[in-house]
Amino acid sequence: MSKHHTPPSGVSVWLGLKDNVFTQQKTVRFGDASAVNSGRFYSILTVVILLSAWGIASALGMLESFYWPSVNATLTRMGKLLSEGFRNVAFWDHIGISVFRVLGGVLLGALVGIPLGLAMGLSSIARGLFDPIVEFMRPIPPLALIPLIILWFGIDETAKIFLLFLASLFIMTIAARSGVNSVKITKVHAAYSLGASRTQILFHVILPNALPEIFTGLRTAMGVCWGTVVAAELVAADKGVGSMIMIAKNFLQTDTVVIGIMVIGLIGYTIELGMRYLERLLIPWQGKG
Amino acid sequence: MSGIVADNISMVFTLPNGDQVHALNNVNLNVKDGEIISVLGPSGCGKTTLLNIIAGFLRPTSGKIIRENVEVTGPGSDRGMVFQQGALFEWMTVEKNIAFGPKMAGRPAAETKRKVDELLQIVGLQDFGKKPVYQLSGGMQQRVALARCLANDPEVILMDEPLGALDALTREKMQSLVLKLWKETRKTIILITHSVEEALFLGERLIVMAPRPGRILREYELPFADRGLVESPRQIKASHEFVETREEILSLIWGMEEEIMGNDQELEPA
């Protein structure tokens, strides 16, 4: 190799405009997924283009506020929402109640689903008993349960939490069950040879072994429940981000609707990032067995 | 009588489609207390099945395993097990892996800690106690596996190709470690391997098994394990006697493999 590479500057690598030195040494790049860089520059470009298009269209007065608000109107509405809240409920409370419902539902779903899944992975009787229920409930979208739950519980807090509980329950059950199934038999054999009892093997071998899959289930459940809570609030609620945009729609407040949608996206994304962070923190051995 | 006796063990696996596989046929083996024996044979000769029966993970179709005049009916901490790989608990540090047995038995924490420290020294991992096991190399992981097994102070150690996944150099070093541990602890060790050299070097006695049905074909009494305690491994492995025995056993196993290949060709006419 007589050709000298000047090392690319840190900024251009971070932006994805240049490949790092290691990738530059590869001659085969098409088909090598690890040779595809972040392309961050183009991500920034996308955001900038979208925002400027919105800004220009607003400045030129091209936007009909009924369909899409101008930048100014949106910022003004945002300020108002933050200072006065929406329908006598503070803006953050609308978000807070939605997040609370998700956390509550997922927590309850995990509390019931994880032991159930473990039992189904460990005992033929438990598997046989619950398999029809789990397999039947699994393909039913949680939203399809809303009418029934409204009939049972009305539209109070219990109804929403129960819906989210159901939405996460089967995800958590299946995750825990497959976590048990993925335990390598040599680890269990090793533990028995080291004198561990069944209970000890459950808590010291099977459960930690199933944790990565349980956590993946938890992440999925959070995502599904976030989607479900917003949809449930659209149908029946007086508080929460979903209800906020539905009520705003009735008052033709498109700007509030748009703000609500952005908040829903941002929070969903934040939840996902938070869960990934927790996963790296709590289960560093993931994929290293 | 101590040690381990395999009394006329036969194992027939019945497959879900009804076919029967004779994994072991009338295997008799008497392992004396403090003896290190190696079991060698081509794949499919039932050596791992035999070890799993001795460990108590499988119930033989007929015959029994007797330890200290008691029939083995399940796994127990008197028979420690070292697997090829992947049997460590990757969610625990090196120390916690080694302390697993004593901790499950409810031994006092201080005593366990002393033992763990001592074992870390013996297997040369004193600086790695706090590391998660997945950060260690394959050879180091197997040293943890050995230490974890010894922490429980089992009377018998069963090794199922414990060095099989290691590179040649690490493997030689680990063989010396196994010998050293055997010398210092005088445990009864049964070692399954598919390496002729390893079987010769580590076994006071070598059992050669043959497949279809799995059975013991021949036994050798060997001097190399004892010599390995004083002489250098390279010297022993290069010695005339070692090379000669190795060639003899290799041709024995080659003969079996060819027989199997020949049978396969007869089964599938071109």
Boltz contact constraints between the chains, C-beta under 6 A:
constraints:
  - contact:
      token1: [A, 184]
      token2: [B, 86]
      max_distance: 6.0
  - contact:
      token1: [A, 186]
      token2: [B, 83]
      max_distance: 6.0
  - contact:
      token1: [A, 186]
      token2: [B, 86]
      max_distance: 6.0
  - contact:
      token1: [A, 186]
      token2: [B, 87]
      max_distance: 6.0
  - contact:
      token1: [A, 187]
      token2: [B, 87]
      max_distance: 6.0
  - contact:
      token1: [A, 189]
      token2: [B, 57]
      max_distance: 6.0
  - contact:
      token1: [A, 190]
      token2: [B, 87]
      max_distance: 6.0
  - contact:
      token1: [A, 192]
      token2: [B, 75]
      max_distance: 6.0
  - contact:
      token1: [A, 193]
      token2: [B, 75]
      max_distance: 6.0
  - contact:
      token1: [A, 193]
      token2: [B, 80]
      max_distance: 6.0
  - contact:
      token1: [A, 193]
      token2: [B, 81]
      max_distance: 6.0
  - contact:
      token1: [A, 194]
      token2: [B, 100]
      max_distance: 6.0
  - contact:
      token1: [A, 194]
      token2: [B, 101]
      max_distance: 6.0
  - contact:
      token1: [A, 194]
      token2: [B, 152]
      max_distance: 6.0
  - contact:
      token1: [A, 195]
      token2: [B, 77]
      max_distance: 6.0
  - contact:
      token1: [A, 195]
      token2: [B, 101]
      max_distance: 6.0
  - contact:
      token1: [A, 195]
      token2: [B, 104]
      max_distance: 6.0
  - contact:
      token1: [A, 195]
      token2: [B, 105]
      max_distance: 6.0
  - contact:
      token1: [A, 196]
      token2: [B, 104]
      max_distance: 6.0
  - contact:
      token1: [A, 200]
      token2: [B, 104]
      max_distance: 6.0
  - contact:
      token1: [A, 208]
      token2: [B, 91]
      max_distance: 6.0
  - contact:
      token1: [A, 285]
      token2: [B, 90]
      max_distance: 6.0
  - contact:
      token1: [A, 285]
      token2: [B, 91]
      max_distance: 6.0
  - contact:
      token1: [A, 285]
      token2: [B, 134]
      max_distance: 6.0
  - contact:
      token1: [A, 288]
      token2: [B, 90]
      max_distance: 6.0
  - contact:
      token1: [A, 288]
      token2: [B, 134]
      max_distance: 6.0
  - contact:
      token1: [A, 289]
      token2: [B, 90]
      max_distance: 6.0
